[in-house]
């Protein structure tokens, strides 16, 4: 068992959506946090998340091994949260390998690597394959690492619930791609607590993280529409009709994302949150805190269909 109090934890990608919550969770546990990002100017937002001097910033790019090694000097533990839908092999395989190899050379006591439920060496999607390759690289270099595989992560700043809420607010008819694909949305705060628990617990595990509910893509959109007080026509789009949308530069979905939607994104077997002693937070317990932004009269409105 590792005690986080006073330990220095380097978080690669610590200024992103998930990273900010992980910084808070580790600071609350007494850790000192070093946030390693490509551009430290974009990471100043995390400085106030800890006490004075508890959070520091460091320039590092996971695709550049020397900067990764520099970010781990003096660290006790590390967390790799970096992921991308661009440069997937370089970031999600090569970057993961760089972090794990540097962590092993530095003699770190714990490493947590953030992957995804869709990680699969046989996936048709490059995203799924690159995530699986990253996991393999981490295991080869740092066998005691804990690998976390969350389903879709939701929270105030997410790009999932907010994206669909914006479309539902704006469009009279809302197209739904991958309508039958199932997800198990997990709260970002629970994922952050899972990272903190994994750093302190038994290493070498691969844990899938999911919330307490399973939704199809269509059900998620219906839930959002009801929660924001909008009565809209939700139109499922068959894959054959969705495919041309992937040809549009900067369009609503990429070819790789469409391939990922061909498979359910739910926990197989035991839920890692249960394993780590974390009670999963339901979507309705927290989403009202920010979905008021999409209601006709904001927080003064109700959820009656508009």
KAWO-V981047 format. One record per residue. N is the residue number from 1. RES is the residue in one small letter. SS is DSSP state (a for helix, b for strand, c for the rest). OMEGA is omega in whole degrees, -180 to 180 (* if undefined). D_CENTER is the distance of its C-alpha to the mean C-alpha in whole Angstrom. Layout:
BEGIN
n: (N N)
res: (RES RES)
ss: (SS SS)
omega: (OMEGA OMEGA)
d_center: (D_CENTER D_CENTER)
END
This chain:
BEGIN
n: (1 2 3 4 5 6 7 8 9 10 11 12 13 14 15 16 17 18 19 20 21 22 23 24 25 26 27 28 29 30 31 32 33 34 35 36 37 38 39 40 41 42 43 44 45 46 47 48 49 50 51 52 53 54 55 56 57 58 59 60 61 62 63 64 65 66 67 68 69 70 71 72 73 74 75 76 77 78 79 80 81 82 83 84 85 86 87 88 89 90 91 92 93 94 95 96 97 98 99 100 101 102 103 104 105 106 107 108 109 110 111 112 113 114 115 116 117 118 119 120 121 122 123 124 125 126 127 128 129 130 131 132 133 134 135 136 137 138 139 140 141 142 143 144 145 146 147 148 149 150 151 152 153 154 155 156 157 158 159 160 161 162 163 164 165 166 167 168 169 170 171 172 173 174 175 176 177 178 179 180 181 182 183 184 185 186 187 188 189 190 191 192 193 194 195 196 197 198 199 200 201 202 203 204 205 206 207 208 209 210 211 212 213 214 215 216 217 218 219 220 221 222 223 224 225 226 227 228 229 230 231 232 233 234 235 236 237 238 239 240 241 242 243 244 245 246 247 248 249 250 251 252 253 254 255 256 257 258 259 260 261 262 263 264 265 266 267 268 269 270 271 272 273 274 275 276 277 278 279 280 281 282 283 284 285 286 287 288 289 290 291 292 293 294 295 296 297 298 299 300 301 302 303 304 305 306)
res: (x x x x x x x x x x x x x x x x x x x x x x x x x x x x x x x x x x x x x x x x x x x x x x x x x x x x x x x x x x x x x x x x x x x x x x x x x x x x x x x x x x x x x x x x x x x x x x x x x x x x x x x x x x x x x x x x x x x x x x x x x x x x x x x x x x x x x x x x x x x x x x x x x x x x x x x x x x x x x x x x x x x x x x x x x x x x x x x x x x x x x x x x x x x x x x x x x x x x x x x x x x x x x x x x x x x x x x x x x x x x x x x x x x x x x x x x x x x x x x x x x x x x x x x x x x x x x x x x x x x x x x x x x x x x x x x x x x x x x x x x x x x x x x x x x x x x x x x x x x x x x x x x x x)
ss: (c c c c c c c b b b b b c c c c a a a a a a a a a a a a c c c b b b b b b c c a a a a a a a a a a c c c c c b b b b b c c c c c a a a a a a a c c c c c b b b b c c c c c c c a a a a a a a a a a a a a a a a a a a c c c b b b b b c c c c c c c c c c c a a a a a a a a a a a a a a a a c c c c b b b b b c c b b c c c c c c a a a a a a a a a a c c b b b b b c c c c b b c c b b a a a a a a a a a a a a a c c c c c b b b b c c c c c b b a a a a a a a a a a a c c c c c b b b b b c a a a a a a a a a c c c c c c c a a a a a a c c c c b c c c c c c a a a a c c c c c c c a a a a c a a a a a a a c c c a a a c c c c c c)
omega: (178 175 -177 -175 178 -179 177 -179 175 179 175 -176 -174 -179 -179 -179 -180 -176 -179 179 177 177 -180 -178 -179 177 179 179 176 -180 166 -171 174 -178 -177 -177 179 -176 -177 179 -179 -174 -177 -180 -177 -176 -178 -176 177 175 -178 178 -177 -178 177 -178 -179 178 178 177 -174 178 180 -171 -177 179 177 179 180 -178 -178 179 179 -178 176 -177 179 176 177 -179 -171 176 -176 171 174 -179 -170 -179 -178 -175 -170 172 -177 180 178 178 180 -179 -178 -180 179 178 179 180 -178 178 -180 -178 -179 176 173 -180 -180 178 180 180 -178 -180 -177 -179 -179 -179 174 -178 178 180 -180 180 -178 175 179 178 177 177 -180 179 179 -180 -178 -176 -174 -174 -178 179 171 179 179 179 179 166 178 -177 179 179 -174 -175 -174 178 -179 178 -179 -179 -178 177 178 179 -180 178 -170 -170 175 176 -174 177 -180 179 -178 -171 -176 179 -176 179 177 -172 -177 -177 -177 177 177 178 179 178 177 178 -180 -180 -179 178 -177 -173 -179 -180 176 -177 169 -173 175 -174 178 177 -176 -176 174 179 164 178 179 179 177 180 177 180 -180 180 179 -177 -179 175 180 173 -177 174 178 -171 177 -179 177 -178 -179 178 -179 -174 179 179 -180 -180 -177 177 -178 -178 -175 -178 178 178 -179 178 177 177 179 -179 179 -178 178 -178 -177 -179 174 -179 -176 177 -179 177 177 -180 -178 178 -178 178 -176 -179 178 -179 -176 -178 -175 -172 -180 -179 -180 -180 174 179 -174 177 -175 -180 177 -177 178 178 174 -178 174 -175 -180 *)
d_center: (25 24 24 22 25 26 24 22 19 17 14 13 11 11 12 9 8 6 9 11 11 11 14 15 15 16 19 20 21 23 21 22 19 19 16 17 16 18 20 20 22 19 17 20 18 17 21 22 19 21 25 27 26 24 21 22 21 21 21 20 18 17 19 22 23 26 23 21 24 25 22 22 26 27 23 23 20 17 13 11 8 9 8 10 12 15 17 15 18 18 15 13 16 19 16 15 19 20 18 19 22 23 21 24 27 26 27 23 23 20 17 13 11 8 8 8 11 12 13 17 20 22 19 21 18 17 14 14 17 15 13 16 18 15 15 19 19 18 20 23 23 21 22 21 18 15 13 10 9 7 8 7 5 8 10 13 11 9 10 11 13 15 15 17 19 20 22 23 25 26 27 30 29 25 24 22 21 20 21 22 19 17 14 13 10 9 10 7 11 11 8 10 13 12 11 15 16 15 17 20 20 22 20 20 18 15 14 12 10 11 13 17 17 17 18 19 18 21 21 18 20 23 21 20 24 25 23 24 28 28 30 29 30 26 27 26 26 27 25 29 29 25 26 28 25 23 26 26 24 21 22 20 18 19 20 18 15 18 19 15 17 20 18 17 13 14 15 18 20 19 16 15 15 18 19 17 19 17 18 15 15 17 15 19 19 17 17 20 20 18 20 23 22 23 26 29 31 27 28 31 31 30 28 32 31 32)
END
